[in-house]
Amino acid sequence: MSHFSCDCVFSITTQQPVTNRHSRAIGRSRMSLPSHKAAYCIPPHTLTRLAREWLAEDTPNFDPAGACVGSQEVEARLLCKTPHGVLAGSSFFTAVFTEVGCTVDWVYQEGDEIGPDAITLTAVVKGPARCLLLGERPALNCLARASGIATRCSQLQAKAAERGWRGEVAGTRKTTPGFRLVEKYAMLVGSVSMHRQDLSGMVMLKDNHVWASGSITQAVKAARSVCGFSSKVEVECRSAEEGREAAAAGADIVMLDNFQPQELHVAAHALKEEFSGLLIEASGGVTPENLAMYFSPHVDIISLGCITQGCPVVDFSLKVQKPATPPSLLER
């Protein structure tokens, strides 16, 4: 049976000292956090809060169907019907069922690739029938969505590894409102960078910020005066000239937005030649199909909105096993 844990254990690979204010080797020294320990990053009280919110959304008052099934103990089998899906979100799934008095025993660990079969037993849930059915849909929604994102992330990371690209594949803030924590967590399980969590996490100056400020230089200086040394400043740029202005103004990261691959390679190389410590991010128009075209030793980060937008889910279903003897009226 799965339990929440407050233990937070990280294994960090040895990293060479950085000799300037930027880290050129953002992907050269990865944090080797086993996927099944990713859940340690989520505080137990956060899991409990989310589970209660999801349950309250689905059952705000009465559950008339609960009277039909009663409280007899039942067993349900969690079946995965997407071959080679990556399991993510098991802690959310377990948290939901814990809230309604059920237990979950997992066959697979977080981050495991579920087998190649058309239908694979993934976990067993036990508890009172009406309680188990209360948790079914919220728990499945989380698991299907998180596993779908982790599966896509794993596939993207595999493409980078196959080509020997040592940068970071990253997600974006294009997440489902109210569901960002789950979706960002799934990126972590799928071994890609979560990017910034929210507007508070890092300053990213997009075109609208620049236009409202008057210039890239003014926007960067204004942002730096507020966040000081504790936050990186990234600027979205539409040309190499804009990237040069951003770097000269003190930006830590230049995002080359909607560049064609060859145009990107030339611009990234030129910027790295002039600003050796600058981080370069490529974004816009990148898909799983054309990802490899953007790989370059001068590009440190490639972010993709499709990690969360339009990402297929992993198909799970929960099947209650028929009891040996039907429940009596008193058990209902």
C-alpha positions as MATLAB code, in Angstrom:
seq = 'MSHFSCDCVFSITTQQPVTNRHSRAIGRSRMSLPSHKAAYCIPPHTLTRLAREWLAEDTPNFDPAGACVGSQEVEARLLCKTPHGVLAGSSFFTAVFTEVGCTVDWVYQEGDEIGPDAITLTAVVKGPARCLLLGERPALNCLARASGIATRCSQLQAKAAERGWRGEVAGTRKTTPGFRLVEKYAMLVGSVSMHRQDLSGMVMLKDNHVWASGSITQAVKAARSVCGFSSKVEVECRSAEEGREAAAAGADIVMLDNFQPQELHVAAHALKEEFSGLLIEASGGVTPENLAMYFSPHVDIISLGCITQGCPVVDFSLKVQKPATPPSLLER';
ca = [
       0.000    0.000    0.000;
       1.285    3.436   -0.886;
       1.919    5.945    1.895;
       2.796    9.623    1.871;
       6.321   10.418    2.967;
       7.937   13.612    4.174;
      11.384   12.292    3.274;
      12.902   14.346    0.480;
      16.021   12.714   -0.912;
      17.843   14.118   -3.917;
      20.908   12.786   -5.686;
      22.774   15.533   -7.493;
      25.482   14.737   -9.985;
      28.809   16.481   -9.471;
      28.956   19.826  -11.232;
      32.017   21.790  -12.252;
      32.350   25.353  -10.899;
      30.841   28.064  -13.056;
      33.319   30.796  -13.832;
      30.850   33.518  -14.844;
      27.367   34.675  -13.939;
      25.723   32.376  -16.459;
      25.781   28.603  -16.730;
      26.484   27.538  -20.281;
      26.097   23.861  -19.465;
      22.507   23.859  -18.311;
      21.928   20.344  -19.594;
      25.429   19.018  -19.029;
      24.908   18.057  -15.406;
      21.423   16.736  -14.770;
      19.806   16.192  -11.420;
      19.519   12.411  -11.188;
      16.241   12.174   -9.303;
      14.630    8.738   -9.726;
      11.104    9.160  -11.075;
       9.558    7.212   -8.215;
      10.992    9.803   -5.790;
       9.554   12.770   -7.675;
       6.476   12.652   -5.442;
       8.694   13.588   -2.489;
       8.702   17.110   -3.924;
       4.977   17.456   -3.193;
       4.164   18.205    0.478;
       1.618   15.778    1.980;
      -0.697   18.651    2.923;
      -0.746   19.756   -0.715;
      -1.812   16.291   -1.834;
      -4.559   16.279    0.789;
      -5.784   19.754   -0.185;
      -5.927   18.907   -3.883;
      -7.687   15.594   -3.275;
     -10.348   17.325   -1.182;
     -10.858   20.035   -3.800;
     -11.289   17.491   -6.596;
     -13.707   15.388   -4.561;
     -15.738   18.461   -3.574;
     -15.929   19.538   -7.210;
     -17.285   16.137   -8.259;
     -19.593   15.601   -5.266;
     -20.591   19.014   -3.869;
     -23.518   17.583   -1.874;
     -25.495   14.341   -2.350;
     -24.354   11.135   -4.038;
     -27.628    9.325   -4.817;
     -25.808    6.489   -6.598;
     -24.048    5.673   -3.328;
     -27.315    4.308   -1.967;
     -27.410    1.793   -4.811;
     -24.075    0.151   -4.073;
     -23.765    0.389   -0.291;
     -20.668    0.135    1.874;
     -19.617   -3.472    1.400;
     -15.881   -3.955    0.867;
     -14.976   -4.355   -2.783;
     -11.848   -4.635   -4.887;
     -11.279   -2.716   -8.108;
      -8.492   -3.240  -10.616;
      -6.801   -0.305  -12.295;
      -6.153   -1.271  -15.909;
      -3.905    0.581  -18.337;
      -5.023    0.320  -21.952;
      -2.242    2.374  -23.546;
       0.815    0.190  -24.268;
       4.170    1.664  -23.223;
       2.600    4.539  -21.292;
       4.699    6.113  -18.515;
       3.016    6.037  -15.114;
       2.747    9.469  -13.471;
       0.403   10.845  -10.845;
       0.179    7.797   -8.599;
       0.472    9.993   -5.502;
      -2.513   12.080   -6.586;
      -4.471    8.914   -7.322;
      -3.621    7.477   -3.908;
      -4.401   10.770   -2.142;
      -7.917   10.832   -3.576;
      -8.658    7.301   -2.427;
      -7.080    7.879    0.974;
      -9.550   10.734    1.500;
     -12.500    8.394    0.966;
     -11.159    5.584    3.143;
      -9.758    3.278    0.463;
      -6.322    1.732   -0.035;
      -4.210    1.412   -3.183;
      -1.584   -1.240   -3.915;
       0.569   -0.434   -6.930;
       1.985   -2.984   -9.355;
       4.189   -0.334  -11.021;
       6.257    2.510   -9.582;
       6.027    6.156  -10.562;
       7.945    6.728  -13.787;
       7.784    3.099  -14.893;
       6.914    2.315  -18.480;
       3.811    0.160  -18.314;
       4.036   -3.016  -20.357;
       3.388   -3.574  -24.063;
       0.125   -5.474  -23.617;
      -3.217   -4.041  -24.706;
      -4.460   -4.237  -21.101;
      -2.105   -4.186  -18.109;
      -2.968   -4.465  -14.419;
      -1.461   -1.370  -12.802;
      -2.900   -1.209   -9.272;
      -5.576   -2.637   -6.977;
      -7.944   -0.399   -5.004;
      -9.895   -1.702   -1.998;
     -12.555   -0.083    0.136;
     -16.276    0.479    0.699;
     -18.082    0.366   -2.647;
     -19.753    3.775   -2.420;
     -16.497    5.410   -1.279;
     -14.430    3.768   -3.973;
     -16.834    5.029   -6.628;
     -16.688    8.544   -5.183;
     -12.963    8.645   -5.851;
     -12.983    6.876   -9.208;
     -13.365    9.759  -11.664;
     -11.201   12.424   -9.943;
      -8.417    9.875   -9.445;
      -8.572    8.593  -13.026;
      -8.597   12.127  -14.443;
      -5.358   12.971  -12.643;
      -3.645    9.732  -13.537;
      -4.610    9.795  -17.219;
      -3.532   13.408  -17.714;
      -0.284   13.169  -15.759;
       0.705    9.884  -17.402;
      -0.024   11.274  -20.865;
       2.261   14.246  -20.267;
       5.000   12.096  -18.742;
       4.810    9.728  -21.709;
       5.217   12.566  -24.206;
       8.071   14.053  -22.168;
       9.845   10.713  -22.037;
       9.564   10.369  -25.812;
      10.947   13.878  -26.375;
      13.823   13.280  -23.989;
      14.619   10.019  -25.760;
      14.918   11.904  -29.065;
      17.383   14.325  -27.495;
      19.430   11.477  -26.057;
      19.490    9.616  -29.381;
      20.942   12.680  -31.127;
      23.403   13.380  -28.326;
      21.945   16.816  -27.661;
      22.868   17.876  -24.134;
      20.490   20.778  -23.577;
      17.145   20.823  -21.796;
      13.785   19.936  -23.293;
      11.295   22.075  -21.359;
       7.606   22.689  -20.856;
       5.817   26.030  -20.677;
       3.139   27.858  -18.664;
       0.530   26.757  -21.205;
      -1.140   24.557  -18.629;
      -4.736   23.796  -17.668;
      -6.021   26.422  -15.189;
      -6.068   24.958  -11.692;
      -4.147   21.872  -12.786;
      -0.650   23.285  -13.235;
       0.939   21.477  -10.309;
      -0.132   18.096  -11.690;
       1.039   18.932  -15.196;
       4.370   20.402  -14.113;
       4.934   17.403  -11.863;
       4.292   15.084  -14.814;
       7.072   16.862  -16.721;
       9.422   16.088  -13.850;
       8.474   12.408  -13.964;
       8.978   12.414  -17.742;
      12.524   13.816  -17.272;
      12.109   17.202  -18.934;
      12.524   20.632  -17.376;
       9.393   22.103  -15.813;
      10.614   25.611  -16.779;
       9.325   28.378  -14.493;
       6.416   27.437  -12.257;
       4.638   30.793  -12.458;
       5.177   34.520  -12.921;
       6.872   34.731   -9.521;
       9.484   32.113  -10.326;
      11.462   33.898  -13.028;
      11.131   37.114  -15.019;
      10.249   36.481  -18.650;
       9.816   39.644  -20.699;
       7.648   38.916  -23.714;
       6.854   41.194  -26.639;
       3.970   42.880  -24.814;
       6.220   43.726  -21.869;
       8.789   45.237  -24.209;
       6.231   47.274  -26.138;
       4.696   48.569  -22.904;
       8.143   49.454  -21.512;
       9.420   51.205  -24.611;
      12.449   49.018  -25.366;
      14.158   45.768  -24.465;
      16.878   47.637  -22.592;
      14.387   49.579  -20.485;
      12.377   46.435  -19.740;
      15.445   44.449  -18.632;
      16.762   47.236  -16.421;
      13.359   47.751  -14.803;
      12.981   44.026  -14.137;
      16.503   43.746  -12.731;
      15.882   46.663  -10.371;
      12.940   44.792   -8.855;
      14.171   41.187   -8.699;
      17.849   41.886   -7.986;
      20.253   38.962   -7.971;
      17.779   36.293   -6.869;
      15.894   35.784  -10.155;
      16.970   35.206  -13.720;
      15.682   37.521  -16.425;
      14.692   36.072  -19.803;
      13.684   38.071  -22.870;
      11.613   36.834  -25.796;
      13.314   37.991  -29.007;
      12.176   37.880  -32.617;
      15.582   38.547  -34.190;
      19.284   38.188  -33.483;
      19.449   41.969  -33.109;
      16.852   41.899  -30.340;
      18.756   39.045  -28.707;
      21.953   41.095  -28.809;
      20.182   44.062  -27.185;
      18.727   41.830  -24.461;
      22.088   40.239  -23.665;
      23.856   43.599  -23.611;
      21.206   44.925  -21.219;
      21.945   42.094  -18.783;
      19.436   39.371  -19.622;
      20.434   35.914  -18.403;
      18.448   34.033  -21.053;
      17.459   34.969  -24.582;
      14.491   33.166  -26.078;
      14.668   33.043  -29.861;
      10.976   32.836  -30.667;
       9.501   31.343  -33.842;
      12.849   31.042  -35.623;
      13.239   28.588  -38.468;
      15.828   25.922  -37.545;
      18.648   27.169  -39.791;
      17.978   30.783  -38.809;
      18.043   29.688  -35.162;
      21.408   27.943  -35.493;
      23.053   31.000  -37.045;
      21.608   33.428  -34.492;
      22.406   31.211  -31.505;
      25.999   30.735  -32.646;
      26.485   34.473  -33.157;
      25.041   35.337  -29.743;
      27.179   32.737  -27.972;
      30.270   34.056  -29.728;
      29.590   37.559  -28.430;
      28.087   36.667  -25.028;
      29.797   33.473  -23.903;
      27.772   33.020  -20.722;
      24.355   33.615  -22.254;
      21.706   30.902  -22.196;
      19.744   30.441  -25.411;
      16.200   29.083  -25.482;
      14.374   28.113  -28.668;
      10.595   28.171  -28.671;
       7.681   28.534  -31.031;
       6.745   26.125  -33.791;
       8.601   23.204  -32.206;
       6.759   19.869  -32.347;
       7.675   16.272  -31.511;
       8.074   15.682  -35.245;
      10.526   18.523  -35.947;
      12.268   18.701  -32.557;
      15.533   17.239  -33.848;
      15.870   20.075  -36.380;
      16.325   22.535  -33.502;
      19.158   20.666  -31.786;
      22.350   22.711  -31.711;
      25.389   22.930  -29.428;
      24.569   26.642  -29.108;
      20.965   26.096  -27.947;
      20.587   25.299  -24.250;
      16.812   24.946  -23.927;
      14.020   23.964  -26.300;
      10.519   24.552  -24.919;
       7.345   23.067  -26.363;
       3.770   24.083  -25.604;
       2.539   20.757  -26.998;
       3.859   19.014  -23.885;
       0.622   20.106  -22.234;
      -1.534   21.458  -25.056;
      -3.190   18.726  -27.082;
      -1.229   15.992  -25.347;
      -2.909   12.555  -25.536;
      -3.855   10.948  -22.239;
      -2.949    7.448  -21.144;
      -6.139    5.381  -21.061;
      -6.899    3.938  -17.620;
     -10.065    2.305  -16.323;
     -11.086    1.066  -12.890;
     -13.072   -2.169  -12.836;
     -14.841   -3.293   -9.655;
     -14.644   -7.044   -9.253;
     -17.984   -8.782   -8.827;
     -18.405   -9.917   -5.189;
     -18.798  -13.626   -4.501;
     -22.116  -12.973   -2.758;
     -24.391   -9.996   -3.456;
     -24.690   -7.467   -0.619;
     -27.735   -7.636    1.584;
     -30.025   -4.678    2.062;
     -28.557   -4.111    5.536;
     -25.085   -3.629    4.049;
     -26.321   -0.810    1.869;
];
